[in-house]
Each structure stands twice: as structure tokens, then as C-alpha cells.
Amino acid sequence: MGILITSVKSYYTLDVWVLAQILQLYNQKFSMQFLNEKIDPCHRLLDQMLMAARSGTANIVEGKSRHQTSIETELRLLDVARGSIAELQQDYFTLALDHYIEPWSKHSEAHKAFRAIPLDAPAYTDDWMREAYLHVQRQREKFRTWFEHPELAVRINCFLIMTERILLMLEKLMGSLLEEFRQKGGFTEGMSQERVAARQQQAAATGAPACPGCGKPMVLRYRKKGAVNNQFWGCLDYPKCQGTRPIGQ
């Protein structure tokens, strides 16, 4: 069959979702502490940074939840997530400029150490939500000393590196989905496969004859109005095959 509808929690296994979730949590804590009335009197920057991080996580979840029915929609939502993370990265870049905090060189020891923090592979059974919660919390602890460092320069650099890591992972994920779409097609193709399969079953149940052209089952079709004997057998693979048979043959 072209489409299979089941419960979707595949994002729980994605490192990019785990990192986006961790980013959202630490961004919320940082923003609530740092963006005070003096820096952000109207709370507009606070709202935007909180929503950008949330949008990154939420669109990964929504996109992966649409994988079975529409890879096109999944790609669009992941692209929205990518845009939201890029927006958040720009906010931290602006903070770095405002406070004269120079981003770490990617060749520096600090950059390499933070960038190399590994994530454990999840091991889920049938208790997914609880196990995913524990998994994210364990990974979150690996970053705590960095994101809660007393120096502002360290914290901002961590956000810059984390957002870049997530962006690269999203680009890689979108690339693999695009290749899958090239190979399998999307929602429209899946629906077409479902329709063809259903008509094949129907043809077999009604004892339809085989097509004289390609041998596939045939289905009842109707000529335009006004034609005499307007019902006839037509090939299931039309328009690729235009084989026909008259009724009764």
C-alpha cells in the first residue's frame, strides 16, 4: 500500500530534536534572567527569542508527525524550524556584538570541547513518553556547566555553537528526505497507489478480464454520454495502457 497511518513518535529518536529541546530549555532560562526591563523594556525581544526556540522544536515535531502522509509538508515544516533556529542564532549574534563578545574560533579548544559533547543513543521500549523525558534530561545535564557558566561570554558562545550544530543537522535531515521523496514520491503518489490497489482488488472480486495489451486487470469504464453501449472494460493502467474489451467478451 502507498500510505500507512500509525502512531508517530519518530522525533523522539532524533538527535536534532533532543538538541532543539535542550536549546529551548536553556534559552528560556537565559532569556528570563538576562533580558530585564533595562535591556528589553517592552519584552519584545524576550517574546521573540522564546518563540523562535519553541518554533524550532515544535516544527520538528509537527514535520516528523506528517512523514507518513506528506514528505512535502514535512520538508516545509523542517524548513520553518531551520528558519526559527537561524533567527535565534542571529539574536545571540547581536547580543555578542552589543557586549563586544568575540565568537570562539572553531579551532579553539573551548569551541572543540563544547561542539564535541556527545549524545547518547536512546533506548526506548513501550513507555516512550517517560523514557524520552528521562533521555532528554540526561543529555541536558551534559550541557549544564556550559549554559549556566557565570561568564556571559561563555554562555553566548554556547548558544551560537548549539544553534549552528542544529542548523547543520536539519540541513542533513532535509537532504535525506528530499532523496526519499525522489525515490518514493509524496502524498499524491501514495494516494494514487492506494487507489490503484483498491481498484485491483475490486477488479479481482468482480472477475474482470485481463487486458489484451498488458495483461493487467481491467475495470468498468463509461464512454461519453450519448454513445450506444457506453459501458466497456478498460485497462487499470490507463493512460499508460489503452487496452479495452467490450462488455460480455
SVG drawing of the C-alpha trace seen along z (x, -y; Angstrom):
<svg xmlns="http://www.w3.org/2000/svg" viewBox="-27 -50 69 64">
<polyline fill="none" stroke="black" stroke-width="0.4" points="0.0,0.0 1.1,-3.6 0.2,-5.0 0.4,-3.5 -1.2,-5.5 0.2,-4.6 1.2,-6.4 4.2,-8.7 6.8,-9.4 9.8,-9.1 11.1,-12.5 11.9,-11.1 14.8,-9.2 16.3,-12.2 19.4,-13.9 18.3,-17.2 15.0,-17.1 16.9,-16.4 19.3,-19.3 16.4,-21.6 14.6,-20.7 17.8,-21.4 18.3,-24.6 14.7,-25.7 15.1,-25.0 18.4,-26.9 17.3,-29.7 14.2,-30.2 16.3,-30.3 18.9,-32.7 16.3,-35.0 14.2,-35.2 17.4,-36.0 19.2,-38.3 16.5,-40.3 15.5,-42.6 13.4,-45.8 16.5,-47.9 17.7,-45.8 14.2,-44.9 11.7,-47.3 8.8,-46.2 9.6,-42.4 9.5,-42.2 13.0,-40.6 12.1,-38.2 8.9,-37.1 10.7,-36.7 13.6,-34.6 11.3,-32.4 9.0,-31.8 11.9,-31.2 13.3,-28.4 9.8,-27.0 9.1,-27.1 12.3,-25.2 11.2,-22.3 7.5,-22.4 8.1,-22.3 10.4,-19.4 7.7,-17.5 4.9,-18.6 7.1,-17.9 8.1,-14.4 4.5,-13.6 3.5,-14.2 6.1,-11.9 3.7,-9.1 1.2,-11.2 3.3,-14.1 7.0,-14.3 6.4,-17.7 4.7,-19.1 7.4,-17.6 10.1,-19.3 8.3,-22.6 7.9,-22.4 11.5,-21.4 12.4,-24.4 10.3,-26.6 12.2,-25.0 15.5,-25.9 14.4,-29.4 13.4,-29.8 16.8,-28.5 18.6,-30.8 16.6,-33.7 17.5,-32.7 21.2,-32.4 21.0,-36.0 19.6,-37.3 22.6,-35.8 25.0,-37.2 23.5,-40.6 24.0,-40.2 27.6,-39.3 28.1,-42.4 26.4,-44.6 28.6,-43.3 31.8,-43.0 31.9,-39.3 34.0,-37.7 32.8,-34.3 35.2,-31.5 37.2,-30.3 36.2,-26.9 39.8,-25.9 39.9,-27.0 39.9,-24.4 36.7,-25.8 34.8,-25.5 36.0,-22.0 35.2,-20.9 31.6,-22.2 31.0,-21.1 32.2,-17.6 29.7,-16.9 28.2,-13.6 24.6,-12.5 23.7,-9.0 21.6,-6.8 18.1,-6.4 16.9,-3.0 13.1,-3.0 10.7,-0.2 6.9,-0.7 6.9,-3.6 8.0,-6.2 7.0,-9.5 8.5,-8.7 11.7,-7.3 12.0,-10.2 11.7,-12.6 14.5,-10.8 16.6,-10.7 16.4,-14.4 17.1,-15.2 20.2,-13.0 21.5,-14.8 20.6,-18.2 22.9,-17.6 25.9,-17.3 25.5,-20.9 24.6,-22.4 28.0,-23.7 28.4,-25.4 25.0,-27.1 25.0,-28.1 28.5,-29.4 29.0,-32.6 30.7,-34.4 28.3,-35.8 30.8,-35.3 30.8,-31.6 27.0,-31.3 26.5,-33.3 29.2,-31.3 27.5,-28.1 24.2,-29.4 26.0,-30.3 27.6,-26.9 24.5,-25.0 22.3,-26.8 24.9,-26.1 25.0,-22.4 21.2,-22.2 21.1,-24.0 23.6,-21.6 21.7,-18.6 18.4,-20.0 20.1,-20.6 21.3,-17.0 17.9,-15.6 16.2,-17.7 18.6,-16.4 17.9,-12.8 14.1,-13.5 14.5,-15.1 16.2,-12.0 13.5,-9.8 10.9,-12.0 12.8,-11.5 12.7,-7.7 9.2,-7.2 7.2,-10.3 4.9,-12.1 1.3,-12.2 -0.2,-12.4 1.8,-9.4 0.8,-7.5 -2.9,-8.2 -2.6,-7.1 -1.1,-3.8 -3.9,-3.3 -6.5,-3.9 -4.8,-1.6 -4.6,1.2 -8.2,0.8 -9.3,1.0 -7.2,4.0 -8.9,5.7 -12.3,4.7 -11.4,6.0 -10.3,9.3 -13.6,9.6 -15.8,8.9 -14.0,11.4 -12.7,8.7 -10.9,9.9 -7.2,9.4 -6.1,6.5 -5.3,7.7 -2.4,5.2 -0.5,5.7 -2.3,8.5 -3.3,6.3 -6.8,6.5 -9.5,4.3 -12.2,2.1 -15.6,1.0 -15.5,-2.4 -18.1,-4.6 -18.0,-6.3 -19.2,-9.9 -23.0,-10.4 -25.0,-9.6 -22.8,-6.7 -24.5,-3.4 -23.4,-0.7 -21.5,-3.2 -20.1,-0.7 -16.9,1.2 -13.8,2.8 -10.8,0.5 -7.2,1.3 -6.4,0.5 -3.1,-1.1 -4.8,-3.7 -3.5,-6.1 -0.2,-4.1 -2.0,-1.3 -5.2,-1.9 -6.4,1.7 -10.1,2.2 -12.6,5.0 -16.4,4.9 -18.7,6.0 -19.6,9.7 -16.3,10.6"/>
</svg>
